[in-house]
Amino acid sequence: MAEFRKGFLWGGAVAANQLEGAWNVDGKGPSVPDMCTGGSFKEPRRITLSIEQKTYYPSHEAIDFYHHYKEDIALFAEMGFKVFRTSINWTRIFPTGEEDEPNEKGLQFYEDVFKECHKYNIEPLVTLSHYEMPYALVEKYNGWASRELIGLFEKYCHVVFERYKDLVKYWLTFNEINTGTLPMGTFLSLGTIQGFHGPVTRLPDDPQVRFQALHHQFVASAKVVSYAHANYPQFQLGNMICFITSYPLTCNPSDILANQAAMRRMNWYCSDVMVRGEYPSYAKALWEKEGIKINMEPGDLDILKEGTVDFYTLSYYMSTCVGLDPHAESTAGNMSMGLKNPYLKASDWGWQIDPQGLHWTLNEIYDRYGLPIMVVENGLGARDRLEDGTVHDTYRIDYLRQHIIEMGKAVEDGVDLLGYTPWGCIDLVSASTGEMAKRYGFIYVDKYDDGTGTLQRFRKDSFYWYKKVIASNGSDLSD
């Protein structure tokens, strides 16, 4: 087993809108997730234009981290966390995104959270935009489709940088920014990622709007990275990519070329811009094929060149296959459908489990960019059963163990790996389905899909297992 670096950042990851609750407390404005109804694997979530009576909105209470953060951070400390990845709800700081002055109670909340982390020597890793934005900016500007959001995002970032300059070292700009390359038919790309307007689960796809919105996000990210580098040299800024590893379904050269195109579009397009500081060689061909014309202002390309990130982060849950056989069997996945790999098993939600794919992926990323890497999301969503005050989640332990083993193999291959923060270290609301039943955590929260529950916290078997993993710096993965 490979040795992880001294000071390896073991921890866990969450998103503010999926666990905080308190959606309209202490001056917070409505964000896009606050307008998202509950759903399920079979019943898609909706984004409503206003809050509907007798409709359940999971983010309104979530697991109420807003009032339980001290208890939860103490549990993370008990496991031995070195890092806690969370995010800031933009609407706690600027309720509509356009206020002249920030909301002090929102600023104070995150200050208290970060100080609580430091009390236990836990380093915060903070995502500036994690699938949420002020809903008022969706209504007024159609989200990132409009260039006006760049300046508003800068203002928000400048405020939180200054407030937390002594509390936060590691920052990520946009969570899984590359999901904006996916068609609008996917729920998340409709509103929570790029803020497009619509009171439904699907909109007619418009690649021009999506890729223009991505350009605005690239510019916004680069500008805040450059600003941080100039004003806060102690900061480290990273990107965040939803890495959907894919393989050719067969060794037919047509499948291999189809997979190369899929990997370029899904996994490399956004990170090439954010890491290398320029659009990749294949961008123009991609735009021409889909009738896209990116509207750029003078200086945009210089901004992208100057605002490159310091480290690379990714989510990794599964892999899929790409091929041209119209009769090939498809399978569910994170953000998108793909073709079924006959060599892999799948989770309760149909996501194919592929630990070796993480090894391959880390090697590919490091070969391409040579930047330090952090795996900031990885985990198994499952239907946990609470029995006698715990959950016997051997399936989760096995999933995580196999992925940690493969991370170690990547380190042996020479990959500079900084840390590992499994997703949903405490049970939270699923972004894609709005369910609580899809649980990832080391900590079980007594909360259910209909909104009922005591919110009591329980340690799962995986809690004690991960505590041992951290204490041994990844060398003891036994049950």
ROLO-842063 format. One record per residue (C-alpha): x, y, z; residue in three letters. Coordinates in steps of 0.02 Angstrom, whole numbers. Last residue first. Layout:
% residues N
> X|Y|Z|code
> X|Y|Z|ALA
...
This chain:
% residues 479
> X|Y|Z|code
> -637|-184|446|ASP
> -461|-159|379|SER
> -406|-2|287|LEU
> -254|35|396|ASP
> -122|129|295|SER
> -230|279|251|GLY
> -145|406|364|ASN
> -163|281|510|SER
> -273|399|612|ALA
> -370|444|454|ILE
> -410|263|412|VAL
> -455|226|594|LYS
> -581|370|599|LYS
> -646|309|431|TYR
> -688|140|507|TRP
> -771|218|660|TYR
> -886|326|554|PHE
> -913|183|429|SER
> -1004|87|566|ASP
> -1129|231|570|LYS
> -1131|366|704|ARG
> -1305|434|740|PHE
> -1371|614|730|ARG
> -1546|667|784|GLN
> -1640|774|657|LEU
> -1804|716|738|THR
> -1885|663|575|GLY
> -2018|716|450|THR
> -1984|809|288|GLY
> -2072|686|174|ASP
> -1907|614|111|ASP
> -1845|577|286|TYR
> -1736|649|424|LYS
> -1651|558|567|ASP
> -1473|599|515|VAL
> -1348|457|496|TYR
> -1164|505|511|ILE
> -1030|426|401|PHE
> -1135|498|261|GLY
> -1187|451|86|TYR
> -1376|430|98|ARG
> -1499|426|-45|LYS
> -1655|413|64|ALA
> -1642|599|103|MET
> -1709|637|-70|GLU
> -1706|796|-172|GLY
> -1671|696|-330|THR
> -1516|776|-407|SER
> -1453|879|-261|ALA
> -1479|741|-133|SER
> -1520|815|37|VAL
> -1394|774|174|LEU
> -1319|631|273|ASP
> -1153|679|354|ILE
> -991|651|260|CYS
> -1095|694|106|GLY
> -955|669|-18|TRP
> -788|594|29|PRO
> -651|725|56|THR
> -479|664|0|TYR
> -317|761|1|GLY
> -162|829|-82|LEU
> -120|700|-215|LEU
> 38|732|-318|ASP
> 26|584|-440|VAL
> 188|487|-456|GLY
> 131|311|-502|ASP
> 140|263|-318|GLU
> 18|407|-284|VAL
> -98|333|-416|ALA
> -86|165|-327|LYS
> -134|250|-165|GLY
> -286|326|-247|MET
> -332|149|-302|GLU
> -325|86|-123|ILE
> -429|236|-67|ILE
> -560|190|-197|HIS
> -568|9|-139|GLN
> -586|61|42|ARG
> -722|187|3|LEU
> -833|58|-84|TYR
> -799|-76|48|ASP
> -841|43|190|ILE
> -1000|95|101|ARG
> -1056|-86|78|TYR
> -1012|-126|260|THR
> -1143|1|311|ASP
> -1204|-71|476|HIS
> -1304|84|525|VAL
> -1316|136|707|THR
> -1437|173|850|GLY
> -1506|-1|872|ASP
> -1540|-19|685|GLU
> -1545|126|561|LEU
> -1558|59|383|ARG
> -1461|144|244|ASP
> -1528|155|67|ARG
> -1367|195|-26|ALA
> -1269|337|-107|GLY
> -1088|282|-114|LEU
> -945|405|-108|GLY
> -822|520|-192|ASN
> -809|709|-190|GLU
> -659|822|-158|VAL
> -523|713|-236|VAL
> -378|836|-225|MET
> -245|858|-357|ILE
> -78|950|-363|PRO
> -45|1018|-538|LEU
> 50|927|-676|GLY
> -87|968|-803|TYR
> -107|826|-927|ARG
> -8|688|-842|ASP
> -89|734|-677|TYR
> -264|723|-749|ILE
> -231|558|-838|GLU
> -150|477|-687|ASN
> -293|532|-574|LEU
> -420|461|-697|THR
> -336|291|-713|TRP
> -331|268|-524|HIS
> -511|330|-510|LEU
> -565|206|-645|GLY
> -491|68|-540|GLN
> -624|104|-409|PRO
> -766|75|-535|ASP
> -942|62|-464|ILE
> -1076|90|-597|GLN
> -1214|207|-542|TRP
> -1383|118|-548|GLY
> -1461|209|-400|TRP
> -1441|62|-280|ASP
> -1258|55|-336|SER
> -1188|-39|-486|ALA
> -1071|-184|-526|LYS
> -942|-173|-665|LEU
> -872|-286|-802|TYR
> -1022|-274|-919|PRO
> -1000|-83|-935|ASN
> -1169|-8|-970|LYS
> -1182|137|-1091|LEU
> -1203|313|-1025|GLY
> -1331|426|-946|MET
> -1286|594|-872|SER
> -1271|696|-713|MET
> -1199|555|-606|ASN
> -1255|395|-689|GLY
> -1394|282|-749|ALA
> -1362|143|-874|THR
> -1383|111|-1059|SER
> -1386|-56|-1149|GLU
> -1311|-57|-1323|ALA
> -1439|-68|-1465|HIS
> -1388|94|-1552|PRO
> -1206|35|-1559|ASP
> -1104|195|-1573|LEU
> -1004|183|-1413|GLY
> -965|270|-1249|VAL
> -947|181|-1082|CYS
> -973|238|-903|THR
> -877|274|-746|SER
> -925|308|-567|MET
> -916|423|-417|TYR
> -773|546|-446|TYR
> -783|729|-400|SER
> -633|833|-447|LEU
> -504|956|-387|THR
> -356|1037|-475|TYR
> -231|1154|-393|PHE
> -164|1330|-414|ASP
> -295|1397|-535|VAL
> -267|1506|-688|THR
> -322|1688|-687|GLY
> -195|1772|-801|GLU
> -233|1676|-959|LYS
> -421|1687|-935|LEU
> -409|1875|-911|ILE
> -303|1891|-1067|ASP
> -435|1797|-1166|LEU
> -569|1913|-1101|ASP
> -472|2070|-1145|GLY
> -591|2135|-1277|PRO
> -765|2064|-1243|GLU
> -812|1890|-1299|MET
> -972|1827|-1377|ASN
> -951|1641|-1403|ILE
> -1031|1584|-1566|LYS
> -1107|1411|-1555|ILE
> -1184|1322|-1704|GLY
> -1159|1149|-1630|GLU
> -1024|1086|-1749|LYS
> -946|1259|-1759|GLU
> -928|1269|-1570|TRP
> -848|1096|-1557|LEU
> -728|1136|-1698|ALA
> -682|1299|-1614|LYS
> -652|1213|-1447|ALA
> -539|1073|-1514|TYR
> -375|1163|-1483|SER
> -422|1202|-1303|PRO
> -482|1372|-1240|TYR
> -350|1461|-1141|GLU
> -287|1483|-964|GLY
> -204|1313|-948|ARG
> -290|1266|-784|VAL
> -459|1353|-798|MET
> -477|1341|-987|VAL
> -414|1162|-1001|ASP
> -520|1121|-849|SER
> -679|1171|-938|CYS
> -651|1075|-1101|TYR
> -565|924|-1022|TRP
> -699|819|-937|ASN
> -862|827|-1031|MET
> -815|891|-1204|ARG
> -644|813|-1220|ARG
> -698|650|-1139|MET
> -849|634|-1255|ALA
> -743|669|-1410|ALA
> -616|538|-1356|GLN
> -758|417|-1325|ASN
> -825|439|-1500|ALA
> -649|415|-1570|LEU
> -629|252|-1475|ILE
> -803|194|-1525|ASP
> -763|225|-1709|SER
> -596|135|-1689|PRO
> -691|-23|-1637|ASN
> -605|-78|-1477|CYS
> -774|-87|-1392|THR
> -877|17|-1270|LEU
> -743|151|-1274|PRO
> -711|205|-1094|TYR
> -782|347|-992|SER
> -730|438|-834|THR
> -861|565|-786|ILE
> -759|693|-689|PHE
> -870|827|-612|CYS
> -734|960|-609|ILE
> -687|1084|-474|MET
> -561|1226|-497|ASN
> -438|1277|-364|GLY
> -374|1433|-278|LEU
> -239|1433|-143|GLN
> -238|1585|-30|PHE
> -87|1651|68|GLN
> -50|1776|-71|PRO
> -209|1870|-27|TYR
> -219|2030|-129|ASN
> -141|1993|-298|ALA
> -172|1805|-300|HIS
> -349|1833|-237|ALA
> -388|1959|-373|TYR
> -315|1845|-506|SER
> -423|1701|-445|VAL
> -575|1817|-435|VAL
> -549|1872|-616|LYS
> -516|1696|-680|ALA
> -675|1628|-601|SER
> -783|1769|-670|ALA
> -707|1749|-843|VAL
> -736|1561|-841|PHE
> -913|1586|-775|GLN
> -953|1708|-916|HIS
> -883|1584|-1041|HIS
> -990|1447|-964|LEU
> -1145|1554|-987|ALA
> -1099|1574|-1171|GLN
> -1079|1385|-1180|PHE
> -1252|1355|-1107|ARG
> -1342|1490|-1206|VAL
> -1270|1435|-1373|GLN
> -1301|1252|-1331|PRO
> -1488|1284|-1319|ASP
> -1587|1135|-1254|ASP
> -1775|1149|-1242|PRO
> -1809|1160|-1055|LEU
> -1841|1019|-933|ARG
> -1898|998|-754|THR
> -2017|1146|-758|VAL
> -2037|1322|-690|PRO
> -1902|1393|-803|GLY
> -1758|1515|-793|HIS
> -1577|1468|-819|PHE
> -1470|1484|-664|GLY
> -1309|1406|-726|GLN
> -1287|1263|-603|ILE
> -1448|1258|-500|THR
> -1564|1306|-640|GLY
> -1583|1195|-790|LEU
> -1411|1117|-782|SER
> -1466|1024|-626|LEU
> -1620|946|-703|PHE
> -1537|871|-857|THR
> -1630|912|-1016|GLY
> -1525|1070|-1026|MET
> -1393|971|-1120|PRO
> -1225|945|-1032|LEU
> -1079|1066|-1054|THR
> -1138|1160|-899|GLY
> -1093|1003|-801|THR
> -915|1065|-826|ASN
> -928|1187|-681|ILE
> -930|1044|-555|GLU
> -928|1169|-411|ASN
> -873|1342|-460|PHE
> -732|1443|-377|THR
> -640|1329|-256|LEU
> -549|1404|-106|TRP
> -412|1341|12|TYR
> -337|1457|144|LYS
> -488|1503|248|VAL
> -486|1581|423|LEU
> -369|1731|414|ASP
> -436|1797|249|LYS
> -614|1758|301|TYR
> -692|1932|295|ARG
> -581|1995|153|GLU
> -609|1844|42|PHE
> -795|1844|85|VAL
> -819|2024|27|VAL
> -712|2009|-130|HIS
> -805|1852|-179|CYS
> -976|1935|-169|TYR
> -918|2086|-270|LYS
> -838|1973|-401|GLU
> -999|1872|-418|PHE
> -1097|2032|-449|LEU
> -969|2089|-577|GLY
> -978|1926|-674|ILE
> -1166|1912|-657|LEU
> -1193|2058|-777|GLU
> -1128|1949|-919|ARG
> -1298|1867|-938|SER
> -1326|1682|-974|ALA
> -1253|1657|-801|TRP
> -1423|1680|-722|GLY
> -1573|1723|-830|ASN
> -1539|1907|-787|TYR
> -1687|1969|-683|LYS
> -1775|1809|-628|GLU
> -1617|1705|-615|VAL
> -1529|1846|-522|LEU
> -1674|1856|-398|ALA
> -1651|1670|-364|TYR
> -1485|1711|-284|PRO
> -1362|1577|-336|MET
> -1341|1393|-300|GLU
> -1257|1237|-363|TYR
> -1098|1261|-262|HIS
> -1029|1436|-291|SER
> -887|1496|-179|LEU
> -828|1324|-127|THR
> -732|1329|37|VAL
> -601|1209|102|LEU
> -597|1238|290|PRO
> -444|1169|383|GLU
> -487|1070|540|ILE
> -375|1104|689|ASN
> -518|1066|811|TYR
> -549|1248|861|LYS
> -507|1288|680|HIS
> -670|1208|624|CYS
> -769|1307|752|GLU
> -686|1465|688|LYS
> -742|1420|512|PHE
> -922|1393|567|VAL
> -926|1554|671|ASP
> -858|1656|526|GLU
> -986|1572|416|TYR
> -1127|1630|529|PHE
> -1054|1804|551|GLN
> -1056|1839|365|LEU
> -1239|1789|356|GLY
> -1282|1898|504|LYS
> -1188|2044|426|GLU
> -1287|2043|264|ASN
> -1177|2124|134|PRO
> -1191|2306|78|GLU
> -1233|2373|-94|ASP
> -1366|2241|-124|GLU
> -1372|2160|-297|GLU
> -1353|1974|-262|GLY
> -1532|1960|-201|THR
> -1495|1906|-22|PRO
> -1310|1960|-30|PHE
> -1211|1866|105|ILE
> -1337|1732|154|ARG
> -1393|1731|-28|THR
> -1221|1673|-89|TRP
> -1235|1516|17|ASN
> -1054|1480|60|ILE
> -983|1308|30|SER
> -912|1161|128|THR
> -757|1053|122|ARG
> -694|1006|294|PHE
> -508|969|312|VAL
> -399|875|437|LYS
> -543|768|499|PHE
> -502|657|647|GLY
> -664|558|660|MET
> -699|646|824|GLU
> -665|811|736|ALA
> -803|773|611|PHE
> -919|735|758|LEU
> -872|900|840|ALA
> -908|986|673|ILE
> -1083|912|678|ASP
> -1124|966|855|GLU
> -1059|1142|825|LYS
> -1150|1152|658|TYR
> -1320|1103|729|HIS
> -1419|1266|709|HIS
> -1370|1306|530|TYR
> -1338|1121|501|PHE
> -1527|1107|494|ASP
> -1532|936|408|ILE
> -1622|1008|256|ALA
> -1742|1138|329|GLU
> -1791|1240|177|HIS
> -1678|1136|65|SER
> -1806|995|49|PRO
> -1947|1099|-26|TYR
> -2110|1005|1|TYR
> -2267|1074|-80|THR
> -2421|1111|26|LYS
> -2416|1295|-27|GLN
> -2311|1332|-179|GLU
> -2159|1445|-161|ILE
> -2142|1547|-320|SER
> -2078|1516|-496|LEU
> -2059|1330|-459|THR
> -1908|1223|-501|ILE
> -1964|1043|-512|ARG
> -1885|880|-453|ARG
> -1903|725|-559|PRO
> -2008|575|-503|GLU
> -1927|404|-531|LYS
> -1765|422|-431|PHE
> -1858|540|-315|SER
> -1917|719|-300|GLY
> -1929|862|-178|GLY
> -1962|1036|-243|THR
> -1831|1160|-297|CYS
> -1864|1345|-262|MET
> -1745|1348|-114|ASP
> -1615|1268|-227|PRO
> -1618|1428|-335|VAL
> -1579|1542|-188|SER
> -1706|1634|-82|PRO
> -1635|1775|25|GLY
> -1550|1755|194|LYS
> -1586|1896|317|GLY
> -1567|1800|479|ASP
> -1676|1652|427|VAL
> -1759|1622|259|ASN
> -1678|1456|209|TRP
> -1637|1401|386|ALA
> -1583|1236|306|GLY
> -1395|1210|310|GLU
> -1377|1036|233|LEU
> -1400|1033|45|GLN
> -1387|1221|13|ASN
> -1221|1233|104|ALA
> -1137|1093|7|ALA
> -1045|949|93|VAL
> -874|867|91|ALA
> -769|759|206|GLY
> -595|747|279|GLY
> -420|681|252|TRP
> -294|814|199|LEU
> -126|726|187|PHE
> -9|809|313|GLY
> 130|685|278|LYS
> 101|621|103|ARG
> 6|459|74|PHE
> 107|299|84|GLU
> 68|170|-49|ALA
> 0|0|0|MET
